[in-house]
Amino acid sequence: MKILNLKNSLFAIVFMASFTSESFAQQGHVIINQDEEITQLLKLKTEMNTSVNTSDRYRIQIYSGNRSEAEKSQSTFKSMDLEMASKLVYETPNYKIWVGNFRTRLEADRALVKVKTKFPTAFIFKPKKDKE
C-alpha cells in the first residue's frame, strides 16, 4: 500500500511540475491618450505648490528674541513632531522662529491651535517679500 501511495505522490509531483513549466503569466499593454496641455498644467501646478517664496502664504511666529533662546525654541518645536518646517530668521535686533507655509488662513489657524500648546504667544502673519 505504501508503494502505491509513493507512486501516486511521485506521479502528482511530476504532473504538477510539467504544468508549472508550461504556464505563462498574462501580459498586457496600457496606452494612455492624454492632451499635452494637461501635462503642462500639472508641471505648472507642481511649481506653484513647491514655491516657498510666495508672499501670499501664511506663517506662524513662535519666538522673537535672542539667538540662544531662539535655537532652544526651534528644537522644542521640532520635538513636537508636527511635520512643519521651521526657519530661523534674523531681523535686527531679534532672531525669530517662523514655522509652516500655509496657503490659506484656515490651514494656519488649524496649525496655530496645535502650536499654542507649547508656544502660547505664537501668532499668524504674512511675511513681506524681501524677508523670505
Secondary structure, DSSP 4 states (H G I P E B T S, - for coil): -HHHHHHHHHHHHHHHHHHHHH-------------HHHHHHHHHHHHHHH-S--TT-EEEEEEEE-HHHHHHHHHHHHHT-----EEEEEETTEEEEEEEEESSHHHHHHHHHHHTTT-TT-EEE---GGG-
